[in-house]
């Protein structure tokens, strides 16, 4: 998988030593055993770090591209929650602070979807990002 850079883990190690391990929530403690989470841990549903990050608004404009190997539209929470690219669900992919979002036909490779590419190019041309 992906290993964190040594500078990053040293930063976590320094922070924990200065602040003390008791400042880390019980939910996060197992993920910081090696002074930083790994990609498998962080990307799993329900990870406390992802929940916290998800609640933070992004500085600037944010957009979301949701991949779907099925339906390309939805109008209720129930129908939207059924959309997935086979790996990531609609609920995980659709950032609530997004200025605009699209559902692109794709498996877990929406970066290759013509609809996603056109969406990104249009935003760049309009200086919308």
MMTF fields as JSON, N, C-alpha, C and O atoms, coordinates in Angstrom:
{
  "mmtfVersion": "1.0.0",
  "mmtfProducer": "UNKNOWN",
  "numBonds": 515,
  "numAtoms": 516,
  "numGroups": 129,
  "numChains": 1,
  "numModels": 1,
  "chainsPerModel": [1],
  "groupsPerChain": [129],
  "chainIdList": ["A"],
  "bondAtomList": [4, 2, 8, 6, 12, 10, 16, 14, 20, 18, 24, 22, 28, 26, 32, 30, 36, 34, 40, 38, 44, 42, 48, 46, 52, 50, 56, 54, 60, 58, 64, 62, 68, 66, 72, 70, 76, 74, 80, 78, 84, 82, 88, 86, 92, 90, 96, 94, 100, 98, 104, 102, 108, 106, 112, 110, 116, 114, 120, 118, 124, 122, 128, 126, 132, 130, 136, 134, 140, 138, 144, 142, 148, 146, 152, 150, 156, 154, 160, 158, 164, 162, 168, 166, 172, 170, 176, 174, 180, 178, 184, 182, 188, 186, 192, 190, 196, 194, 200, 198, 204, 202, 208, 206, 212, 210, 216, 214, 220, 218, 224, 222, 228, 226, 232, 230, 236, 234, 240, 238, 244, 242, 248, 246, 252, 250, 256, 254, 260, 258, 264, 262, 268, 266, 272, 270, 276, 274, 280, 278, 284, 282, 288, 286, 292, 290, 296, 294, 300, 298, 304, 302, 308, 306, 312, 310, 316, 314, 320, 318, 324, 322, 328, 326, 332, 330, 336, 334, 340, 338, 344, 342, 348, 346, 352, 350, 356, 354, 360, 358, 364, 362, 368, 366, 372, 370, 376, 374, 380, 378, 384, 382, 388, 386, 392, 390, 396, 394, 400, 398, 404, 402, 408, 406, 412, 410, 416, 414, 420, 418, 424, 422, 428, 426, 432, 430, 436, 434, 440, 438, 444, 442, 448, 446, 452, 450, 456, 454, 460, 458, 464, 462, 468, 466, 472, 470, 476, 474, 480, 478, 484, 482, 488, 486, 492, 490, 496, 494, 500, 498, 504, 502, 508, 506, 512, 510],
  "bondOrderList": [1, 1, 1, 1, 1, 1, 1, 1, 1, 1, 1, 1, 1, 1, 1, 1, 1, 1, 1, 1, 1, 1, 1, 1, 1, 1, 1, 1, 1, 1, 1, 1, 1, 1, 1, 1, 1, 1, 1, 1, 1, 1, 1, 1, 1, 1, 1, 1, 1, 1, 1, 1, 1, 1, 1, 1, 1, 1, 1, 1, 1, 1, 1, 1, 1, 1, 1, 1, 1, 1, 1, 1, 1, 1, 1, 1, 1, 1, 1, 1, 1, 1, 1, 1, 1, 1, 1, 1, 1, 1, 1, 1, 1, 1, 1, 1, 1, 1, 1, 1, 1, 1, 1, 1, 1, 1, 1, 1, 1, 1, 1, 1, 1, 1, 1, 1, 1, 1, 1, 1, 1, 1, 1, 1, 1, 1, 1, 1],
  "groupList": [{"groupName": "UNK", "atomNameList": ["N", "CA", "C", "O"], "elementList": ["N", "C", "C", "O"], "formalChargeList": [0, 0, 0, 0], "bondAtomList": [1, 0, 2, 1, 3, 2], "bondOrderList": [1, 1, 2], "singleLetterCode": "X", "chemCompType": "L-PEPTIDE LINKING"}],
  "groupTypeList": [0, 0, 0, 0, 0, 0, 0, 0, 0, 0, 0, 0, 0, 0, 0, 0, 0, 0, 0, 0, 0, 0, 0, 0, 0, 0, 0, 0, 0, 0, 0, 0, 0, 0, 0, 0, 0, 0, 0, 0, 0, 0, 0, 0, 0, 0, 0, 0, 0, 0, 0, 0, 0, 0, 0, 0, 0, 0, 0, 0, 0, 0, 0, 0, 0, 0, 0, 0, 0, 0, 0, 0, 0, 0, 0, 0, 0, 0, 0, 0, 0, 0, 0, 0, 0, 0, 0, 0, 0, 0, 0, 0, 0, 0, 0, 0, 0, 0, 0, 0, 0, 0, 0, 0, 0, 0, 0, 0, 0, 0, 0, 0, 0, 0, 0, 0, 0, 0, 0, 0, 0, 0, 0, 0, 0, 0, 0, 0, 0],
  "groupIdList": [1, 2, 3, 4, 5, 6, 7, 8, 9, 10, 11, 12, 13, 14, 15, 16, 17, 18, 19, 20, 21, 22, 23, 24, 25, 26, 27, 28, 29, 30, 31, 32, 33, 34, 35, 36, 37, 38, 39, 40, 41, 42, 43, 44, 45, 46, 47, 48, 49, 50, 51, 52, 53, 54, 55, 56, 57, 58, 59, 60, 61, 62, 63, 64, 65, 66, 67, 68, 69, 70, 71, 72, 73, 74, 75, 76, 77, 78, 79, 80, 81, 82, 83, 84, 85, 86, 87, 88, 89, 90, 91, 92, 93, 94, 95, 96, 97, 98, 99, 100, 101, 102, 103, 104, 105, 106, 107, 108, 109, 110, 111, 112, 113, 114, 115, 116, 117, 118, 119, 120, 121, 122, 123, 124, 125, 126, 127, 128, 129],
  "secStructList": [7, 7, 7, 7, 7, 2, 2, 2, 2, 2, 2, 2, 2, 2, 2, 2, 2, 2, 2, 7, 4, 4, 4, 1, 7, 2, 2, 2, 2, 4, 4, 4, 6, 6, 1, 1, 7, 7, 2, 2, 2, 2, 6, 1, 6, 6, 7, 2, 2, 2, 2, 2, 2, 2, 6, 1, 7, 7, 1, 1, 7, 7, 3, 3, 3, 3, 3, 3, 1, 1, 7, 1, 7, 7, 7, 1, 2, 2, 2, 2, 2, 6, 7, 5, 7, 1, 1, 1, 5, 2, 2, 2, 2, 1, 7, 6, 6, 7, 1, 3, 3, 3, 3, 3, 3, 7, 1, 1, 7, 4, 4, 4, 7, 2, 2, 2, 2, 2, 2, 2, 2, 2, 2, 2, 2, 6, 6, 7, 7],
  "xCoordList": [0.844, 0.0, 0.897, 2.021, 0.386, 1.123, 1.71, 0.995, 2.985, 3.638, 3.72, 3.959, 3.52, 3.635, 5.095, 5.975, 5.359, 6.742, 7.266, 6.514, 8.557, 9.18, 8.958, 8.789, 8.955, 8.725, 7.348, 7.176, 6.367, 5.0, 4.907, 4.325, 5.482, 5.41, 6.224, 5.841, 7.344, 8.129, 7.339, 7.448, 6.545, 5.694, 4.665, 4.462, 4.014, 3.051, 3.752, 3.229, 4.929, 5.667, 6.002, 5.83, 6.476, 6.816, 5.579, 5.63, 4.48, 3.24, 2.762, 2.37, 2.794, 2.331, 3.241, 2.76, 4.534, 5.472, 5.253, 5.29, 5.023, 4.82, 3.495, 3.437, 2.423, 1.08, 0.716, -0.107, 1.327, 1.0, -0.037, -0.96, 0.105, -0.804, -2.256, -3.168, -2.472, -3.846, -4.707, -5.933, -4.089, -4.885, -5.494, -6.39, -5.013, -5.543, -6.786, -6.765, -7.85, -9.095, -8.904, -8.052, -9.7, -9.615, -9.872, -9.281, -10.746, -11.054, -9.85, -9.701, -8.979, -7.823, -6.574, -5.68, -6.488, -5.273, -4.793, -3.597, -5.677, -5.172, -4.557, -3.728, -4.937, -4.445, -3.112, -2.505, -2.677, -1.435, -0.32, 0.658, -0.47, 0.556, 1.912, 2.935, 1.931, 3.189, 3.333, 3.983, 2.727, 2.793, 2.201, 2.78, 1.067, 0.357, -0.473, -0.054, -1.647, -2.522, -2.005, -1.25, -2.424, -2.09, -3.318, -4.426, -3.126, -4.208, -5.37, -6.518, -5.11, -6.191, -7.059, -8.286, -6.438, -7.192, -8.003, -9.191, -7.363, -7.999, -9.179, -10.177, -9.079, -10.126, -11.312, -12.29, -11.253, -12.38, -13.55, -13.338, -14.782, -15.952, -15.939, -15.601, -16.304, -16.396, -15.103, -15.09, -14.007, -12.747, -12.912, -13.416, -12.511, -12.731, -12.045, -12.576, -10.886, -10.194, -10.972, -11.12, -11.462, -12.215, -13.502, -13.891, -14.157, -15.369, -15.092, -15.871, -13.99, -13.61, -13.24, -13.67, -12.447, -12.053, -13.256, -13.329, -14.203, -15.379, -16.213, -16.855, -16.199, -16.986, -16.336, -16.982, -15.076, -14.393, -14.649, -14.41, -15.131, -15.305, -13.948, -12.975, -13.901, -12.683, -12.599, -13.611, -11.408, -11.215, -11.279, -10.513, -12.159, -12.323, -13.512, -14.332, -13.597, -14.721, -14.407, -13.288, -15.4, -15.24, -16.279, -17.408, -15.88, -16.752, -16.651, -15.652, -17.681, -17.657, -18.002, -18.901, -17.28, -17.578, -17.857, -16.979, -19.083, -19.519, -19.553, -20.247, -18.818, -18.836, -20.011, -20.385, -20.595, -21.707, -21.628, -21.446, -21.769, -21.842, -23.288, -23.572, -24.197, -25.627, -26.329, -26.052, -27.231, -28.03, -27.157, -26.132, -27.592, -26.84, -27.587, -27.189, -28.661, -29.391, -30.142, -30.391, -30.488, -31.276, -31.967, -31.514, -33.066, -33.794, -34.206, -34.828, -33.871, -34.157, -32.926, -32.049, -32.868, -31.743, -31.64, -30.542, -32.778, -32.777, -32.225, -31.383, -32.684, -32.191, -30.739, -29.98, -30.343, -28.943, -28.026, -26.927, -28.455, -27.594, -27.349, -26.437, -28.152, -27.957, -26.895, -26.459, -26.477, -25.475, -24.08, -23.722, -23.302, -21.928, -21.126, -21.68, -19.821, -18.961, -18.428, -17.563, -18.953, -18.517, -17.557, -17.303, -17.016, -16.09, -16.548, -16.662, -16.805, -17.178, -18.657, -19.145, -19.36, -20.79, -21.011, -20.117, -22.197, -22.611, -22.385, -21.843, -22.806, -22.715, -21.264, -21.014, -20.32, -18.912, -18.308, -17.442, -18.762, -18.16, -18.734, -18.042, -19.964, -20.599, -20.311, -20.903, -19.4, -18.992, -20.093, -20.475, -20.587, -21.753, -21.505, -22.456, -20.252, -19.947, -19.637, -19.24, -19.819, -19.529, -20.457, -21.668, -19.87, -20.643, -21.515, -22.635, -20.986, -21.683, -21.148, -19.997, -21.977, -21.497, -22.141, -23.175, -21.501, -22.067, -21.95, -21.122, -22.795, -22.683, -22.196, -22.878, -21.011, -20.389, -20.468, -20.259, -20.768, -20.792, -19.38, -18.521, -19.144, -17.807, -17.826, -18.735, -16.817, -16.539, -15.626, -15.757, -14.739, -13.893, -12.742, -11.574, -13.104, -12.12, -12.743, -12.536, -13.499, -14.227, -13.298, -13.742, -12.03, -11.077, -10.935, -10.441, -11.362, -11.292, -12.638, -12.732, -13.649, -14.984, -15.008, -14.554, -15.527, -15.624, -16.437, -16.09, -17.518, -18.361, -17.568, -17.689, -16.767, -15.96, -14.886, -14.661, -14.234, -13.192, -13.778, -13.205, -14.917, -15.566, -15.97, -15.855, -16.442, -16.842, -15.641, -15.738, -14.527, -13.321, -12.806, -12.452, -12.76, -12.286, -13.175, -12.676, -14.478, -15.407, -15.167, -15.204, -14.923, -14.663, -13.348, -13.259, -12.345, -11.054, -11.16, -10.59, -11.892, -12.054, -12.831, -12.571, -13.776, -14.594, -13.97, -14.584, -12.746, -12.086, -12.959, -12.92, -13.75, -14.674, -14.012, -14.578, -12.825, -12.182, -11.254, -10.606],
  "yCoordList": [-1.176, 0.0, 1.25, 1.227, 2.3, 3.554, 3.779, 3.695, 4.06, 4.364, 5.874, 6.607, 6.317, 7.746, 8.169, 7.413, 9.366, 9.868, 9.985, 10.278, 9.753, 9.837, 11.174, 11.23, 12.26, 13.594, 13.68, 14.323, 13.02, 13.037, 12.261, 12.744, 11.053, 10.251, 10.898, 10.813, 11.545, 12.251, 13.417, 13.718, 14.072, 15.163, 14.648, 15.253, 13.524, 12.905, 12.5, 12.737, 11.892, 11.446, 12.629, 12.552, 13.714, 14.917, 15.506, 15.895, 15.566, 16.104, 15.274, 15.823, 13.967, 13.088, 13.208, 13.197, 13.32, 13.467, 14.79, 14.841, 15.872, 17.19, 17.29, 17.776, 16.839, 16.999, 15.894, 16.089, 14.743, 13.597, 12.718, 13.224, 11.416, 10.49, 10.607, 10.18, 11.184, 11.295, 12.283, 12.252, 13.155, 14.098, 13.435, 13.995, 12.266, 11.555, 10.797, 10.065, 10.968, 10.287, 8.778, 8.27, 8.077, 6.62, 6.032, 5.015, 6.663, 6.16, 6.249, 5.419, 7.259, 7.444, 6.709, 6.453, 6.365, 5.749, 4.525, 4.426, 3.585, 2.409, 2.774, 2.025, 3.888, 4.267, 5.019, 5.287, 5.349, 6.109, 5.306, 5.876, 3.986, 3.14, 3.344, 3.345, 3.517, 3.743, 5.212, 5.535, 6.102, 7.548, 7.987, 8.806, 7.445, 7.859, 6.726, 5.568, 7.049, 6.021, 5.538, 6.237, 4.33, 3.869, 3.996, 4.218, 3.859, 4.102, 3.137, 3.527, 1.905, 0.935, 1.35, 1.278, 1.778, 2.197, 3.465, 3.531, 4.45, 5.754, 5.698, 6.389, 4.895, 4.876, 3.986, 3.957, 3.27, 2.411, 3.257, 4.273, 2.838, 3.574, 3.665, 2.702, 4.817, 5.015, 5.402, 5.547, 5.577, 5.966, 7.345, 8.253, 7.538, 8.814, 10.004, 11.114, 9.8, 10.907, 11.367, 12.567, 10.419, 10.789, 11.518, 12.469, 11.084, 11.772, 13.207, 14.105, 13.427, 14.779, 15.623, 16.771, 15.062, 15.806, 16.125, 17.205, 15.192, 15.38, 16.574, 17.252, 16.823, 17.919, 19.286, 20.307, 19.328, 20.603, 21.146, 20.448, 22.381, 22.95, 23.222, 23.536, 23.099, 23.366, 24.855, 25.48, 25.431, 26.828, 26.896, 26.215, 27.689, 27.769, 26.941, 26.518, 26.715, 25.979, 24.489, 24.087, 23.685, 22.23, 21.648, 22.129, 20.623, 19.908, 18.421, 17.962, 17.671, 16.229, 15.484, 15.876, 14.415, 13.509, 12.152, 11.54, 11.703, 10.435, 9.41, 9.609, 8.332, 7.275, 6.345, 6.075, 5.855, 4.916, 3.855, 4.159, 2.604, 1.524, 1.132, 0.045, 2.05, 1.827, 3.135, 3.777, 3.512, 4.727, 5.978, 6.066, 6.952, 8.207, 9.406, 10.55, 9.143, 10.22, 9.63, 8.426, 10.503, 10.099, 11.335, 12.461, 11.111, 12.261, 12.102, 13.0, 10.986, 10.789, 10.188, 9.641, 10.293, 9.704, 8.21, 7.669, 7.556, 6.11, 5.755, 4.864, 6.435, 6.114, 6.542, 5.874, 7.642, 8.076, 7.104, 6.817, 6.6, 5.696, 4.372, 3.632, 4.065, 2.827, 2.99, 2.003, 4.227, 4.479, 4.172, 4.566, 3.461, 3.103, 2.843, 2.514, 2.996, 2.623, 1.205, 0.749, 0.53, -0.816, -0.851, -1.91, 0.324, 0.433, 1.547, 1.341, 2.721, 3.895, 4.191, 4.227, 4.402, 4.709, 6.187, 7.015, 6.492, 7.877, 8.723, 9.826, 8.192, 8.952, 9.304, 10.355, 8.446, 8.735, 9.675, 10.488, 9.564, 10.352, 11.756, 12.66, 11.956, 13.256, 14.161, 14.011, 15.091, 16.028, 17.065, 17.772, 17.152, 18.013, 19.5, 20.252, 19.938, 21.35, 21.615, 22.721, 20.611, 20.783, 21.829, 21.816, 22.719, 23.735, 23.068, 23.503, 22.019, 21.292, 19.862, 19.622, 18.922, 17.551, 16.898, 17.342, 15.831, 15.028, 13.556, 13.171, 12.761, 11.311, 10.847, 11.028, 10.245, 9.837, 8.321, 7.579, 7.867, 6.419, 5.85, 6.187, 4.993, 4.414, 3.339, 3.271, 2.514, 1.661, 2.505, 3.729, 1.91, 2.686, 3.348, 3.221, 4.055, 4.741, 5.971, 6.225, 6.725, 7.864, 8.899, 9.699, 8.9, 9.827, 9.561, 10.419, 8.387, 8.052, 8.257, 8.08, 8.619, 8.818, 10.091, 11.143, 10.0, 11.17, 12.271, 13.448, 11.893, 12.881, 13.605, 14.821, 12.869, 13.476, 14.389, 15.493, 13.926, 14.736, 16.03, 17.103, 15.937, 17.135, 18.094, 19.308, 17.568, 18.381, 19.168, 20.372, 18.493, 19.142, 20.192, 21.299, 19.86, 20.81, 22.051, 23.172, 21.854, 22.991, 23.903, 25.126, 23.321, 24.13, 24.897, 26.065, 24.247, 24.918, 26.052, 27.123, 25.82, 26.86, 28.05, 29.184, 27.803, 28.888, 29.495, 30.337, 29.07, 29.523, 29.329, 30.124, 28.264, 27.991, 27.295, 27.241, 26.757, 26.015, 26.94, 26.524],
  "zCoordList": [0.0, 0.0, 0.0, -0.502, 0.557, 0.569, 1.955, 2.954, 2.021, 3.287, 3.448, 2.488, 4.662, 4.931, 4.879, 5.292, 4.377, 4.371, 5.803, 6.732, 5.961, 7.277, 7.955, 9.173, 7.18, 7.753, 8.402, 9.438, 7.777, 8.295, 9.604, 10.575, 9.631, 10.854, 11.972, 13.139, 11.631, 12.646, 13.228, 14.416, 12.385, 12.849, 13.852, 14.904, 13.523, 14.441, 15.743, 16.832, 15.627, 16.795, 17.696, 18.912, 17.108, 17.858, 18.543, 19.71, 17.809, 18.369, 19.553, 20.582, 19.409, 20.486, 21.704, 22.837, 21.489, 22.61, 23.339, 24.568, 22.568, 23.186, 23.9, 25.03, 23.262, 23.813, 24.788, 25.682, 24.613, 25.455, 24.779, 24.14, 24.912, 24.224, 24.682, 23.973, 25.863, 26.374, 25.571, 25.682, 24.769, 23.972, 22.733, 22.102, 22.396, 21.23, 21.656, 22.645, 20.926, 21.279, 21.231, 20.502, 22.01, 22.044, 20.657, 20.294, 19.889, 18.547, 17.614, 16.717, 17.818, 16.936, 17.406, 16.599, 18.678, 19.208, 18.421, 18.145, 18.046, 17.3, 15.954, 15.437, 15.388, 14.071, 14.116, 13.08, 15.305, 15.439, 16.105, 16.589, 16.129, 16.737, 16.089, 16.775, 14.779, 14.054, 13.67, 12.675, 14.456, 14.247, 12.921, 12.208, 12.607, 11.407, 10.852, 10.885, 10.342, 9.788, 8.433, 7.757, 8.048, 6.702, 5.805, 6.293, 4.524, 3.57, 3.735, 3.524, 4.101, 4.28, 5.459, 5.384, 6.533, 7.709, 7.434, 7.748, 6.858, 6.68, 5.716, 5.922, 4.682, 3.669, 4.018, 3.271, 5.115, 5.455, 5.97, 6.632, 5.665, 6.158, 7.678, 8.366, 8.186, 9.623, 10.307, 11.529, 9.57, 10.193, 10.836, 10.176, 12.088, 12.774, 12.109, 12.149, 11.503, 10.841, 9.608, 9.375, 8.83, 7.626, 7.993, 7.315, 9.05, 9.497, 9.886, 9.565, 10.572, 10.983, 9.775, 9.662, 8.875, 7.678, 6.805, 6.22, 6.713, 5.877, 6.36, 5.558, 7.663, 8.215, 8.027, 8.263, 7.608, 7.415, 6.012, 5.027, 5.91, 4.56, 3.92, 4.605, 2.612, 1.853, 1.565, 1.246, 1.672, 1.294, -0.226, -0.907, -0.75, -2.198, -2.648, -1.834, -3.938, -4.508, -4.557, -4.877, -4.239, -4.288, -5.239, -5.323, -5.938, -6.863, -6.562, -6.008, -6.923, -6.684, -7.96, -8.704, -8.198, -9.297, -8.662, -8.053, -8.816, -8.25, -9.379, -10.376, -9.231, -10.233, -9.997, -8.856, -11.096, -10.973, -12.058, -13.236, -11.637, -12.611, -12.887, -13.39, -12.542, -12.754, -13.074, -14.087, -12.205, -12.395, -12.437, -11.76, -13.257, -13.4, -12.842, -13.061, -12.127, -11.463, -10.28, -10.21, -9.366, -8.207, -7.657, -7.862, -6.958, -6.426, -4.967, -4.399, -4.363, -2.941, -2.27, -2.938, -0.967, -0.222, -0.499, -0.627, -0.588, -0.812, -2.187, -2.299, -3.234, -4.573, -4.744, -5.445, -4.118, -4.202, -3.462, -3.935, -2.324, -1.554, -2.268, -1.9, -3.282, -4.053, -5.14, -5.732, -5.406, -6.457, -5.925, -4.816, -6.737, -6.381, -7.646, -8.695, -7.529, -8.652, -8.469, -9.217, -7.475, -7.15, -5.98, -5.405, -5.622, -4.486, -3.544, -2.336, -4.105, -3.31, -3.509, -4.639, -2.415, -2.491, -2.808, -2.635, -3.266, -3.524, -2.273, -2.347, -1.125, 0.12, 0.476, 1.065, 0.128, 0.396, -0.634, -0.309, -1.866, -2.954, -3.076, -3.544, -2.672, -2.854, -1.661, -0.592, -1.861, -0.814, -0.598, -1.53, 0.601, 0.866, 0.628, 0.413, 0.662, 0.408, -1.067, -1.433, -1.898, -3.321, -3.932, -3.71, -4.695, -5.395, -6.455, -6.723, -7.045, -8.099, -8.114, -7.748, -8.536, -8.661, -9.869, -10.366, -10.327, -11.405, -11.019, -10.193, -11.634, -11.527, -12.889, -13.898, -12.911, -14.17, -14.328, -13.368, -15.537, -15.764, -15.682, -16.497, -14.701, -14.547, -13.482, -12.654, -13.52, -12.377, -11.496, -11.483, -10.787, -9.871, -10.636, -10.267, -11.707, -12.545, -13.192, -14.378, -12.423, -12.994, -13.62, -14.443, -13.251, -13.868, -15.366, -16.097, -15.832, -17.254, -17.956, -19.17, -17.225, -17.799, -18.644, -18.194, -19.849, -20.732, -20.057, -20.157, -19.371, -18.693, -17.595, -17.445, -16.835, -15.77, -16.354, -15.857, -17.401, -18.046, -18.597, -18.405, -19.28, -19.827, -18.715, -18.878, -17.591, -16.443, -15.917, -15.68, -15.74, -15.219, -16.203, -15.795, -17.481, -18.491, -18.528, -18.627, -18.45, -18.459, -17.256, -17.391, -16.086, -14.888, -15.036, -14.656, -15.579, -15.789, -16.803, -16.598, -17.9, -18.925, -18.413, -18.814, -17.536, -16.984, -15.739, -15.083, -15.405, -14.186, -12.966, -12.026, -12.987, -11.894, -10.738, -9.645, -10.947, -9.855, -9.111, -8.151]
}
